[in-house]
């Protein structure tokens, strides 16, 4: 991780490079003194097969933040900003689980997760538009899911909640009822580890309180 570049021009806004409503809510919950803008981009999320989970979430987080930075440059938007990018994956037995392709794929993922432990990795990248320096970190949380019957898996998938979630479940929604316990940061499983983010923001003199 690179240390943030010192910059004489103060940051005037935070930009969240994400369309995730969960991440929007978590950033809003910090009640930052700076205004927060949302700037989602179509970012290529493909990764080489030999990347580790840490490489995946850290590099995709940075890729998303850089894509937002590029979009601002195209718009000739030079307002001093701090861009936040984030990415989350679920890993079960060495297999990386992203968002399910369809409901059948969601059922397949949940069958593999039920009754077992898995890891959730979330990366966070902060990019300063003035100078382009970046800080990138991650958190990993271990999650154990309850044993689930085929009927319960089908009922959960029918709620529609798994469709846009890595690993096909959302711990902040109905998915909370199928998780037995966790070891680590809850918010990293939701999609943005706010404790880590607060520490990273503080390096830019942006404080939660």
VOMIMAR-831348 format. One record per residue: residue number from 1; residue in three letters; x, y, z of N, C-alpha, C, CB in turn. Coordinates in Angstrom, 3 decimals, decimal comma. Glycine has a CB too. Layout:
 vovo firo   n.east  n.north     n.up  ca.east ca.north    ca.up   c.east  c.north     c.up  cb.east cb.north    cb.up
  NUM  ALA        X        Y        Z        X        Y        Z        X        Y        Z        X        Y        Z
...
END
This chain:
 vovo firo   n.east  n.north     n.up  ca.east ca.north    ca.up   c.east  c.north     c.up  cb.east cb.north    cb.up
    1  UNK    0,837   -1,201    0,000    0,000    0,000    0,000    0,867    1,245    0,000   -0,944    0,009    1,214
    2  UNK    0,528    2,188   -0,828    1,225    3,462   -0,837    0,593    4,411    0,165    1,215    4,076   -2,240
    3  UNK    1,420    5,223    0,780    0,876    6,245    1,659    0,247    7,348    0,830    1,966    6,813    2,580
    4  UNK   -0,824    7,943    1,320   -1,458    9,027    0,569   -0,487   10,173    0,329   -2,694    9,536    1,310
    5  UNK   -0,605   10,749   -0,830    0,237   11,893   -1,179   -0,257   13,139   -0,451    0,245   12,126   -2,713
    6  UNK    0,663   13,887    0,111    0,262   15,145    0,730   -0,118   16,130   -0,365    1,397   15,720    1,624
    7  UNK   -1,134   16,920   -0,100   -1,666   17,804   -1,130   -2,133   19,095   -0,465   -2,832   17,122   -1,917
    8  UNK   -1,683   20,222   -0,986   -2,029   21,516   -0,397   -3,492   21,871   -0,637   -1,131   22,610   -0,965
    9  UNK   -4,077   21,348   -1,706   -5,462   21,679   -2,041   -6,390   20,750   -1,266   -5,715   21,564   -3,580
   10  UNK   -7,252   21,276   -0,417   -8,091   20,412    0,422   -9,110   19,624   -0,396   -8,814   21,245    1,467
   11  UNK   -9,406   18,433    0,086  -10,436   17,604   -0,540  -11,799   18,258   -0,302  -10,407   16,140    0,026
   12  UNK  -12,575   18,389   -1,355  -13,873   19,056   -1,208  -15,051   18,095   -1,270  -14,032   20,103   -2,276
   13  UNK  -14,808   16,831   -1,651  -15,911   15,871   -1,700  -15,366   14,448   -1,710  -16,797   16,117   -2,944
   14  UNK  -16,241   13,506   -1,338  -15,976   12,076   -1,429  -16,796   11,530   -2,584  -16,317   11,338   -0,089
   15  UNK  -16,174   10,684   -3,391  -16,902   10,027   -4,486  -16,858    8,521   -4,260  -16,293   10,400   -5,885
   16  UNK  -18,022    7,906   -4,193  -18,121    6,461   -4,058  -18,306    5,852   -5,438  -19,287    6,063   -3,114
   17  UNK  -17,310    5,090   -5,868  -17,351    4,475   -7,197  -18,090    3,145   -7,121  -15,916    4,271   -7,760
   18  UNK  -19,393    3,230   -6,905  -20,193    2,014   -6,734  -21,658    2,322   -6,956  -19,981    1,407   -5,336
   19  UNK  -22,360    1,328   -7,468  -23,817    1,447   -7,605  -24,525    0,652   -6,510  -24,274    0,960   -8,998
   20  UNK  -23,758    0,058   -5,597  -24,328   -0,784   -4,545  -25,100    0,050   -3,532  -23,226   -1,577   -3,839
   21  UNK  -26,384   -0,218   -3,343  -27,143    0,523   -2,327  -26,618    0,258   -0,928  -28,619    0,159   -2,396
   22  UNK  -26,048   -0,935   -0,706  -25,509   -1,253    0,615  -24,311   -0,374    0,935  -25,115   -2,730    0,695
   23  UNK  -23,421   -0,201   -0,040  -22,244    0,643    0,201  -22,651    2,110    0,356  -21,226    0,494   -0,952
   24  UNK  -23,632    2,541   -0,403  -24,127    3,920   -0,258  -24,627    4,156    1,165  -25,260    4,208   -1,279
   25  UNK  -25,396    3,212    1,691  -25,953    3,354    3,033  -24,846    3,381    4,083  -26,934    2,214    3,329
   26  UNK  -23,820    2,552    3,906  -22,744    2,496    4,888  -21,923    3,789    4,889  -21,837    1,296    4,607
   27  UNK  -21,632    4,319    3,712  -20,910    5,596    3,657  -21,765    6,701    4,260  -20,523    5,949    2,199
   28  UNK  -23,058    6,708    3,947  -23,956    7,722    4,503  -24,021    7,635    6,026  -25,360    7,570    3,912
   29  UNK  -23,907    6,412    6,568  -24,004    6,225    8,019  -22,846    6,876    8,764  -24,053    4,747    8,352
   30  UNK  -21,727    7,155    8,064  -20,580    7,789    8,697  -20,797    9,285    8,923  -19,342    7,572    7,853
   31  UNK  -21,807    9,845    8,250  -22,173   11,261    8,426  -20,948   12,168    8,293  -22,841   11,478    9,804
   32  UNK  -20,227   11,998    7,174  -18,998   12,750    6,945  -19,299   14,232    6,737  -18,244   12,187    5,734
   33  UNK  -18,326   15,072    7,072  -18,511   16,514    6,909  -18,472   16,924    5,444  -17,443   17,273    7,685
   34  UNK  -17,867   16,088    4,593  -17,792   16,389    3,160  -18,988   15,794    2,427  -16,477   15,851    2,558
   35  UNK  -19,425   16,437    1,362  -20,495   15,843    0,559  -20,022   14,560   -0,116  -20,992   16,841   -0,496
   36  UNK  -20,942   13,619   -0,278  -20,627   12,337   -0,902  -21,414   12,206   -2,198  -20,944   11,156    0,055
   37  UNK  -20,707   11,950   -3,296  -21,333   11,736   -4,595  -21,175   10,280   -5,001  -20,722   12,670   -5,664
   38  UNK  -22,115    9,796   -5,787  -22,066    8,427   -6,304  -21,697    8,489   -7,778  -23,433    7,684   -6,096
   39  UNK  -20,716    7,691   -8,165  -20,303    7,648   -9,565  -20,000    6,196   -9,924  -19,058    8,569   -9,825
   40  UNK  -21,011    5,496  -10,431  -20,814    4,098  -10,804  -20,284    4,026  -12,233  -22,139    3,293  -10,666
   41  UNK  -19,459    3,036  -12,482  -18,855    2,856  -13,799  -18,990    1,411  -14,235  -17,374    3,278  -13,789
   42  UNK  -18,956    1,179  -15,526  -18,908   -0,184  -16,055  -17,452   -0,631  -16,056  -19,530   -0,268  -17,498
   43  UNK  -17,063   -1,330  -15,014  -15,674   -1,738  -14,843  -15,514   -3,212  -15,160  -15,193   -1,446  -13,420
   44  UNK  -14,488   -3,533  -15,917  -14,166   -4,925  -16,205  -13,759   -5,617  -14,911  -13,037   -5,031  -17,269
   45  UNK  -14,511   -6,638  -14,500  -14,218   -7,337  -13,254  -13,588   -8,702  -13,488  -15,479   -7,493  -12,444
   46  UNK  -13,131   -8,948  -14,701  -12,443  -10,219  -14,974  -11,051  -10,185  -14,342  -12,342  -10,485  -16,515
   47  UNK  -10,599  -11,342  -13,902   -9,292  -11,442  -13,249   -8,586  -12,713  -13,707   -9,441  -11,427  -11,705
   48  UNK   -7,252  -12,710  -13,709   -6,512  -13,930  -14,046   -6,807  -15,042  -13,040   -4,999  -13,645  -14,093
   49  UNK   -6,756  -16,275  -13,494   -7,103  -17,419  -12,641   -6,111  -17,635  -11,510   -7,191  -18,675  -13,473
   50  UNK   -4,908  -17,072  -11,642   -3,899  -17,297  -10,604   -3,872  -16,200   -9,537   -2,537  -17,408  -11,240
   51  UNK   -4,771  -15,243   -9,614   -4,815  -14,206   -8,585   -5,362  -14,787   -7,287   -5,677  -13,009   -9,048
   52  UNK   -4,789  -14,364   -6,167   -5,298  -14,754   -4,860   -6,543  -13,927   -4,534   -4,209  -14,572   -3,764
   53  UNK   -7,344  -14,359   -3,538   -8,497  -13,545   -3,139   -8,118  -12,115   -2,765   -9,201  -14,195   -1,974
   54  UNK   -6,988  -11,941   -2,079   -6,557  -10,600   -1,706   -6,233   -9,774   -2,951   -5,335  -10,668   -0,777
   55  UNK   -5,542  -10,366   -3,903   -5,238   -9,655   -5,144   -6,521   -9,264   -5,871   -4,353  -10,518   -6,056
   56  UNK   -7,494  -10,159   -5,894   -8,745   -9,887   -6,606   -9,446   -8,668   -6,021   -9,675  -11,109   -6,549
   57  UNK   -9,686   -8,679   -4,705  -10,489   -7,588   -4,125   -9,716   -6,274   -4,082  -10,946   -7,961   -2,713
   58  UNK   -8,412   -6,339   -3,853   -7,653   -5,089   -3,807   -7,511   -4,476   -5,200   -6,267   -5,330   -3,196
   59  UNK   -7,197   -5,303   -6,185   -6,991   -4,760   -7,530   -8,304   -4,342   -8,191   -6,282   -5,785   -8,403
   60  UNK   -9,382   -5,072   -7,924  -10,668   -4,649   -8,487  -11,170   -3,383   -7,809  -11,708   -5,767   -8,348
   61  UNK  -10,924   -3,259   -6,518  -11,302   -2,023   -5,828  -10,581   -0,828   -6,437  -10,987   -2,123   -4,323
   62  UNK   -9,293   -1,010   -6,672   -8,507    0,068   -7,281   -8,946    0,325   -8,717   -7,012   -0,271   -7,245
   63  UNK   -9,264   -0,740   -9,438   -9,714   -0,589  -10,828  -10,994    0,240  -10,890   -9,943   -1,971  -11,478
   64  UNK  -11,909   -0,017   -9,958  -13,163    0,735   -9,927  -12,912    2,211   -9,611  -14,123    0,128   -8,891
   65  UNK  -12,025    2,451   -8,649  -11,715    3,840   -8,293  -11,025    4,558   -9,445  -10,831    3,891   -7,039
   66  UNK  -10,108    3,879  -10,109   -9,413    4,480  -11,251  -10,380    4,758  -12,406   -8,274    3,560  -11,727
   67  UNK  -11,357    3,868  -12,605  -12,337    4,085  -13,666  -13,156    5,344  -13,399  -13,264    2,869  -13,798
   68  UNK  -13,502    5,564  -12,137  -14,226    6,786  -11,776  -13,340    8,004  -11,979  -14,716    6,720  -10,318
   69  UNK  -12,057    7,871  -11,634  -11,112    8,971  -11,843  -11,020    9,321  -13,327   -9,716    8,599  -11,292
   70  UNK  -10,963    8,314  -14,167  -10,884    8,542  -15,608  -12,148    9,222  -16,122  -10,659    7,218  -16,349
   71  UNK  -13,292    8,819  -15,598  -14,554    9,432  -16,011  -14,601   10,907  -15,636  -15,734    8,696  -15,381
   72  UNK  -14,090   11,245  -14,470  -14,035   12,645  -14,055  -13,122   13,446  -14,986  -13,544   12,758  -12,598
   73  UNK  -11,996   12,839  -15,378  -11,079   13,513  -16,291  -11,740   13,771  -17,637   -9,811   12,685  -16,480
   74  UNK  -12,512   12,783  -18,113  -13,215   12,946  -19,384  -14,232   14,080  -19,308  -13,911   11,642  -19,779
   75  UNK  -14,810   14,251  -18,147  -15,799   15,323  -17,945  -15,129   16,661  -17,614  -16,772   14,940  -16,820
   76  UNK  -13,803   16,647  -17,532  -13,030   17,823  -17,145  -13,467   18,357  -15,794  -13,160   18,909  -18,195
   77  UNK  -13,779   17,420  -14,915  -14,167   17,742  -13,553  -12,906   17,714  -12,702  -15,252   16,748  -13,010
   78  UNK  -12,433   18,875  -12,275  -11,166   18,973  -11,557  -11,347   19,269  -10,068  -10,311   20,045  -12,182
   79  UNK  -12,566   19,153   -9,561  -12,795   19,400   -8,145  -11,997   18,394   -7,314  -14,307   19,315   -7,809
   80  UNK  -11,200   18,860   -6,354  -10,374   17,945   -5,554  -11,245   16,919   -4,810   -9,515   18,744   -4,542
   81  UNK  -11,046   15,658   -5,121  -11,931   14,620   -4,598  -11,144   13,421   -4,108  -12,928   14,187   -5,660
   82  UNK  -11,772   12,678   -3,218  -11,233   11,393   -2,780  -12,213   10,326   -3,237  -11,012   11,348   -1,216
   83  UNK  -11,730    9,428   -4,084  -12,585    8,391   -4,659  -12,420    7,103   -3,869  -12,250    8,160   -6,155
   84  UNK  -13,546    6,477   -3,535  -13,543    5,205   -2,820  -14,046    4,110   -3,759  -14,421    5,282   -1,532
   85  UNK  -13,266    3,060   -3,916  -13,683    1,886   -4,674  -13,670    0,677   -3,756  -12,766    1,655   -5,903
   86  UNK  -14,564   -0,275   -3,974  -14,614   -1,456   -3,109  -15,087   -2,668   -3,906  -15,544   -1,209   -1,897
   87  UNK  -14,627   -3,841   -3,470  -15,036   -5,081   -4,126  -15,104   -6,191   -3,082  -14,053   -5,461   -5,279
   88  UNK  -16,091   -7,080   -3,239  -16,299   -8,168   -2,290  -16,429   -9,496   -3,024  -17,547   -7,906   -1,433
   89  UNK  -15,769  -10,514   -2,495  -15,931  -11,870   -3,024  -16,123  -12,848   -1,870  -14,707  -12,279   -3,890
   90  UNK  -16,722  -13,973   -2,190  -16,875  -15,090   -1,254  -15,988  -16,224   -1,749  -18,384  -15,551   -1,133
   91  UNK  -15,272  -16,857   -0,833  -14,371  -17,958   -1,199  -14,741  -19,191   -0,388  -12,875  -17,569   -0,961
   92  UNK  -15,032  -20,265   -1,084  -15,381  -21,535   -0,445  -14,489  -22,643   -1,003  -16,886  -21,876   -0,664
   93  UNK  -13,643  -23,185   -0,163  -12,785  -24,286   -0,597  -11,894  -23,929   -1,770  -13,622  -25,465   -0,960
   94  UNK  -11,444  -22,697   -1,825  -10,586  -22,256   -2,920  -11,333  -21,734   -4,130   -9,715  -23,370   -3,341
   95  UNK  -12,648  -21,910   -4,179  -13,456  -21,405   -5,308  -13,953  -20,013   -4,992  -14,656  -22,348   -5,610
   96  UNK  -13,729  -19,092   -5,917  -14,205  -17,717   -5,752  -15,637  -17,633   -6,271  -13,278  -16,700   -6,501
   97  UNK  -16,525  -17,163   -5,418  -17,928  -17,036   -5,777  -18,279  -15,562   -5,933  -18,832  -17,706   -4,718
   98  UNK  -18,626  -15,177   -7,131  -19,094  -13,824   -7,371  -20,612  -13,798   -7,309  -18,592  -13,298   -8,730
   99  UNK  -21,225  -12,920   -8,084  -22,678  -12,869   -8,143  -23,198  -14,029   -8,985  -23,156  -11,517   -8,718
  100  UNK  -24,301  -14,659   -8,590  -24,826  -15,786   -9,372  -25,332  -15,342  -10,737  -25,950  -16,480   -8,609
  101  UNK  -25,157  -16,215  -11,725  -25,619  -15,914  -13,085  -27,141  -15,927  -13,165  -25,035  -16,921  -14,084
  102  UNK  -27,769  -16,789  -12,384  -29,229  -16,909  -12,371  -29,634  -17,622  -11,083  -29,755  -17,683  -13,639
  103  UNK  -30,912  -17,902  -10,945  -31,395  -18,523   -9,708  -30,834  -19,922   -9,507  -32,910  -18,580   -9,711
  104  UNK  -30,665  -20,675  -10,570  -30,096  -22,018  -10,428  -28,646  -21,944   -9,955  -30,180  -22,783  -11,761
  105  UNK  -27,922  -20,961  -10,446  -26,549  -20,773  -10,007  -26,528  -20,360   -8,539  -25,837  -19,720  -10,879
  106  UNK  -27,483  -19,554   -8,117  -27,584  -19,163   -6,710  -27,826  -20,380   -5,833  -28,708  -18,135   -6,511
  107  UNK  -28,697  -21,263   -6,261  -28,958  -22,495   -5,499  -27,696  -23,347   -5,399  -30,094  -23,309   -6,156
  108  UNK  -26,954  -23,427   -6,483  -25,708  -24,197   -6,478  -24,726  -23,640   -5,457  -25,070  -24,197   -7,874
  109  UNK  -24,585  -22,318   -5,454  -23,675  -21,688   -4,491  -24,109  -21,959   -3,065  -23,599  -20,186   -4,731
  110  UNK  -25,393  -21,795   -2,781  -25,898  -21,977   -1,420  -25,762  -23,424   -0,960  -27,357  -21,543   -1,336
  111  UNK  -25,923  -24,370   -1,865  -25,701  -25,780   -1,499  -24,260  -25,990   -1,043  -26,024  -26,715   -2,694
  112  UNK  -23,332  -25,325   -1,714  -21,929  -25,466   -1,357  -21,566  -24,783   -0,056  -21,079  -24,927   -2,446
  113  UNK  -22,294  -23,723    0,293  -21,993  -22,956    1,503  -22,679  -23,511    2,745  -22,398  -21,517    1,310
  114  UNK  -23,838  -24,140    2,574  -24,650  -24,535    3,730  -23,910  -25,553    4,603  -25,996  -25,121    3,262
  115  UNK  -24,012  -25,301    5,917  -23,417  -26,211    6,878  -21,907  -26,134    6,978  -23,799  -27,579    6,542
  116  UNK  -21,295  -25,128    6,363  -19,838  -25,040    6,323  -19,381  -23,596    6,555  -19,303  -25,562    4,972
  117  UNK  -18,073  -23,448    6,729  -17,487  -22,130    6,842  -16,930  -21,668    5,507  -16,401  -22,123    7,898
  118  UNK  -16,915  -20,353    5,298  -16,305  -19,781    4,096  -15,721  -18,422    4,457  -17,347  -19,653    2,930
  119  UNK  -14,985  -17,841    3,520  -14,369  -16,539    3,765  -14,984  -15,479    2,867  -12,853  -16,608    3,540
  120  UNK  -15,141  -14,288    3,414  -15,580  -13,130    2,637  -14,449  -12,105    2,664  -16,923  -12,522    3,207
  121  UNK  -13,991  -11,734    1,482  -12,928  -10,736    1,343  -13,531   -9,464    0,754  -11,759  -11,271    0,444
  122  UNK  -13,196   -8,329    1,355  -13,609   -7,042    0,805  -12,406   -6,117    0,738  -14,741   -6,409    1,653
  123  UNK  -12,176   -5,562   -0,428  -11,094   -4,610   -0,624  -11,628   -3,195   -0,628  -10,350   -4,898   -1,923
  124  UNK  -10,771   -2,257   -0,226  -11,115   -0,838   -0,242   -9,940   -0,062   -0,834  -11,464   -0,322    1,196
  125  UNK  -10,232    0,782   -1,809   -9,208    1,637   -2,418   -9,630    3,090   -2,287   -8,980    1,265   -3,912
  126  UNK   -8,672    3,939   -1,936   -8,891    5,383   -1,889   -7,925    6,037   -2,875   -8,690    5,950   -0,434
  127  UNK   -8,465    6,822   -3,793   -7,650    7,495   -4,802   -7,889    8,995   -4,707   -7,977    6,972   -6,234
  128  UNK   -6,801    9,737   -4,581   -6,853   11,194   -4,529   -6,745   11,733   -5,947   -5,722   11,769   -3,625
  129  UNK   -7,745   12,487   -6,390   -7,720   12,958   -7,775   -6,579   13,928   -8,027   -9,036   13,617   -8,127
  130  UNK   -6,185   14,680   -7,012   -5,047   15,589   -7,157   -3,764   14,809   -6,901   -5,163   16,805   -6,183
  131  UNK   -3,159   14,330   -7,974   -1,930   13,565   -7,846   -2,089   12,100   -8,154   -1,391   13,715   -6,485
  132  UNK   -3,276   11,550   -7,923   -3,550   10,173   -8,316   -3,004    9,097   -7,407   -3,025    9,953   -9,642
  133  UNK   -2,410    9,478   -6,261   -1,880    8,462   -5,359   -3,025    7,640   -4,755   -1,036    9,118   -4,242
  134  UNK   -2,723    6,359   -4,454   -3,768    5,457   -3,969   -3,330    4,701   -2,728   -4,162    4,474   -5,054
  135  UNK   -4,294    4,395   -1,880   -4,108    3,501   -0,738   -5,102    2,353   -0,918   -4,323    4,255    0,648
  136  UNK   -4,646    1,124   -0,746   -5,499   -0,047   -0,964   -5,296   -1,034    0,183   -5,187   -0,723   -2,338
  137  UNK   -6,402   -1,496    0,768   -6,333   -2,493    1,831   -7,531   -3,439    1,709   -6,302   -1,812    3,234
  138  UNK   -7,594   -4,426    2,621   -8,711   -5,377    2,582   -8,981   -5,889    3,987   -8,409   -6,561    1,617
  139  UNK  -10,121   -6,520    4,135  -10,466   -7,257    5,343  -11,049   -8,612    4,935  -11,476   -6,451    6,227
  140  UNK  -10,792   -9,621    5,770  -11,370  -10,951    5,551  -12,178  -11,351    6,771  -10,264  -12,004    5,259
  141  UNK  -13,377  -11,846    6,551  -14,243  -12,314    7,628  -14,638  -13,756    7,352  -15,502  -11,413    7,770
  142  UNK  -14,560  -14,576    8,378  -14,983  -15,972    8,265  -16,468  -16,067    8,608  -14,135  -16,895    9,201
  143  UNK  -17,222  -16,765    7,783  -18,668  -16,895    7,969  -19,044  -18,372    7,963  -19,445  -16,125    6,862
  144  UNK  -19,877  -18,765    8,928  -20,408  -20,124    8,956  -21,897  -20,069    8,680  -20,123  -20,816   10,318
  145  UNK  -22,350  -20,854    7,705  -23,768  -20,878    7,344  -24,439  -22,110    7,949  -23,942  -20,867    5,803
  146  UNK  -25,691  -21,960    8,323  -26,458  -23,074    8,878  -26,644  -24,180    7,827  -27,834  -22,579    9,387
  147  UNK  -26,860  -25,428    8,269  -27,299  -26,459    7,318  -28,674  -26,081    6,761  -27,349  -27,868    8,003
  148  UNK  -28,833  -26,216    5,450  -30,068  -25,786    4,798  -30,659  -26,917    3,965  -29,811  -24,555    3,916
  149  UNK  -31,961  -27,073    4,059  -32,649  -28,038    3,203  -32,817  -27,452    1,808  -34,027  -28,428    3,801
  150  UNK  -33,082  -28,320    0,845  -33,339  -27,858   -0,522  -34,532  -26,916   -0,551  -33,583  -29,051   -1,461
  151  UNK  -35,534  -27,220    0,272  -36,732  -26,381    0,304  -36,401  -24,981    0,808  -37,812  -27,019    1,188
  152  UNK  -35,569  -24,897    1,860  -35,244  -23,579    2,407  -34,370  -22,794    1,440  -34,540  -23,716    3,762
  153  UNK  -33,455  -23,476    0,769  -32,636  -22,803   -0,243  -33,530  -22,235   -1,339  -31,592  -23,778   -0,847
  154  UNK  -34,489  -23,036   -1,803  -35,390  -22,593   -2,871  -36,227  -21,398   -2,422  -36,308  -23,745   -3,309
  155  UNK  -36,695  -21,421   -1,162  -37,510  -20,313   -0,663  -36,674  -19,040   -0,557  -38,122  -20,666    0,708
  156  UNK  -35,433  -19,184   -0,122  -34,573  -18,002   -0,018  -34,277  -17,426   -1,395  -33,260  -18,350    0,701
  157  UNK  -33,965  -18,283   -2,341  -33,682  -17,805   -3,697  -34,918  -17,116   -4,281  -33,234  -18,979   -4,609
  158  UNK  -36,085  -17,618   -3,963  -37,329  -17,040   -4,489  -37,572  -15,617   -3,985  -38,510  -17,920   -4,110
  159  UNK  -36,922  -15,219   -2,893  -37,071  -13,838   -2,419  -36,396  -12,846   -3,364  -36,484  -13,695   -1,009
  160  UNK  -35,484  -13,322   -4,205  -34,764  -12,455   -5,130  -33,513  -11,840   -4,541  -35,660  -11,375   -5,600
  161  UNK  -33,339  -11,967   -3,231  -32,196  -11,332   -2,574  -30,834  -11,814   -3,081  -32,280  -11,569   -1,101
  162  UNK  -30,659  -13,103   -3,401  -29,326  -13,571   -3,799  -28,836  -13,071   -5,153  -29,319  -15,047   -3,815
  163  UNK  -29,697  -12,508   -5,957  -29,361  -12,274   -7,369  -28,194  -11,327   -7,594  -30,549  -11,738   -8,076
  164  UNK  -28,011  -10,331   -6,720  -26,920   -9,373   -6,947  -25,889   -9,421   -5,825  -27,477   -7,952   -7,076
  165  UNK  -25,808  -10,590   -5,147  -24,909  -10,722   -4,007  -23,805  -11,735   -4,301  -25,690  -11,135   -2,755
  166  UNK  -22,574  -11,368   -3,975  -21,479  -12,329   -4,054  -21,771  -13,494   -3,116  -20,120  -11,661   -3,699
  167  UNK  -21,637  -14,718   -3,624  -21,937  -15,882   -2,809  -23,405  -16,195   -2,688  -21,381  -15,698   -1,471
  168  UNK  -24,259  -15,389   -3,308  -25,711  -15,614   -3,379  -26,430  -15,443   -2,044  -25,978  -16,995   -3,902
  169  UNK  -25,902  -14,573   -1,168  -26,664  -14,257    0,034  -26,282  -12,867    0,522  -26,419  -15,314    1,140
  170  UNK  -27,214  -12,239    1,248  -26,965  -10,924    1,827  -27,153  -10,986    3,330  -27,896   -9,863    1,208
  171  UNK  -26,066  -10,816    4,077  -26,142  -10,971    5,529  -26,963   -9,859    6,175  -24,744  -10,995    6,127
  172  UNK  -27,148   -8,734    5,478  -27,914   -7,633    6,046  -29,404   -7,770    5,771  -27,413   -6,319    5,500
  173  UNK  -29,798   -8,808    5,050  -31,199   -9,014    4,705  -31,719  -10,333    5,248  -31,384   -8,965    3,199
  174  UNK  -32,532  -11,026    4,435  -33,030  -12,341    4,842  -31,881  -13,318    5,096  -33,970  -12,906    3,772
  175  UNK  -30,748  -13,062    4,447  -29,600  -13,943    4,605  -29,095  -14,026    6,031  -28,497  -13,491    3,720
  176  UNK  -29,419  -13,019    6,854  -29,015  -13,059    8,263  -29,595  -14,282    8,969  -29,460  -11,778    8,983
  177  UNK  -30,724  -14,792    8,485  -31,380  -15,925    9,154  -30,755  -17,260    8,798  -32,846  -15,954    8,804
  178  UNK  -29,866  -17,276    7,800  -29,229  -18,541    7,424  -27,748  -18,569    7,806  -29,381  -18,778    5,922
  179  UNK  -27,269  -17,485    8,396  -25,882  -17,430    8,887  -25,866  -17,818   10,359  -25,262  -16,005    8,684
  180  UNK  -24,994  -18,751   10,704  -24,888  -19,212   12,086  -24,021  -18,284   12,930  -24,322  -20,622   12,124
  181  UNK  -22,830  -17,904   12,411  -21,942  -17,015   13,144  -20,878  -16,478   12,198  -21,293  -17,744   14,345
  182  UNK  -20,167  -15,439   12,662  -19,072  -14,884   11,882  -17,884  -14,627   12,799  -19,505  -13,582   11,164
  183  UNK  -16,710  -14,550   12,218  -15,502  -14,168   12,940  -14,817  -13,084   12,115  -14,546  -15,408   13,186
  184  UNK  -14,936  -11,841   12,571  -14,360  -10,727   11,825  -15,339   -9,585   11,709  -13,924  -11,176   10,445
  185  UNK  -15,121   -8,741   10,726  -15,928   -7,535   10,545  -17,247   -7,847    9,831  -15,138   -6,484    9,755
  186  UNK  -18,350   -7,574   10,495  -19,671   -7,774    9,891  -19,838   -6,928    8,639  -20,774   -7,441   10,895
  187  UNK  -19,393   -5,670    8,696  -19,615   -4,758    7,582  -18,799   -5,142    6,348  -19,278   -3,343    8,000
  188  UNK  -17,711   -5,874    6,534  -16,972   -6,386    5,383  -17,814   -7,392    4,619  -15,651   -7,026    5,827
  189  UNK  -18,657   -8,135    5,340  -19,552   -9,095    4,692  -20,675   -8,353    3,970  -20,138  -10,090    5,731
  190  UNK  -21,137   -7,261    4,556  -22,166   -6,439    3,899  -21,616   -5,838    2,601  -22,656   -5,310    4,851
  191  UNK  -20,311   -5,463    2,604  -19,729   -4,931    1,376  -18,785   -3,767    1,541  -20,793   -4,527    0,486
  192  UNK  -18,632   -3,255    2,781  -17,714   -2,140    3,007  -17,321   -2,105    4,482  -18,359   -0,789    2,575
  193  UNK  -16,091   -2,488    4,819  -15,659   -2,474    6,218  -15,470   -1,045    6,717  -14,355   -3,267    6,384
  194  UNK  -16,456   -0,523    7,439  -16,459    0,894    7,776  -15,339    1,271    8,743  -17,790    1,274    8,370
  195  UNK  -14,941    0,353    9,624  -13,836    0,651   10,531  -12,539    0,867    9,752  -13,660   -0,485   11,554
  196  UNK  -12,276   -0,024    8,790  -11,104    0,140    7,931  -11,209    1,421    7,118  -10,946   -1,067    6,998
  197  UNK  -12,374    1,689    6,542  -12,555    2,890    5,737  -12,306    4,148    6,563  -13,962    2,922    5,140
  198  UNK  -12,793    4,170    7,796  -12,584    5,336    8,648  -11,096    5,583    8,885  -13,308    5,156    9,985
  199  UNK  -10,336    4,506    9,103   -8,889    4,654    9,298   -8,218    5,183    8,036   -8,261    3,312    9,702
  200  UNK   -8,660    4,707    6,881   -8,072    5,150    5,621   -8,412    6,611    5,350   -8,556    4,270    4,465
  201  UNK   -9,651    7,006    5,627  -10,055    8,394    5,415   -9,271    9,343    6,316  -11,554    8,555    5,665
  202  UNK   -8,955    8,880    7,527   -8,239    9,731    8,476   -6,860   10,114    7,948   -8,104    9,024    9,824
  203  UNK   -6,266    9,268    7,098   -4,957    9,589    6,529   -5,034   10,796    5,593   -4,397    8,378    5,776
  204  UNK   -6,231   11,084    5,124   -6,453   12,248    4,267   -7,067   13,410    5,055   -7,360   11,873    3,089
  205  UNK   -7,032   13,278    6,373   -7,602   14,291    7,270   -9,109   14,409    7,088   -6,942   15,651    7,028
  206  UNK   -9,748   13,296    6,754  -11,212   13,228    6,690  -11,628   12,327    7,845  -11,740   12,677    5,277
  207  UNK  -12,331   12,914    8,823  -12,629   12,188   10,065  -14,121   11,959   10,225  -12,089   12,951   11,275
  208  UNK  -14,442   10,805   10,801  -15,838   10,474   11,039  -16,395   11,340   12,168  -15,992    8,977   11,376
  209  UNK  -15,607   11,574   13,187  -16,015   12,456   14,299  -14,776   13,051   14,932  -16,855   11,683   15,365
END
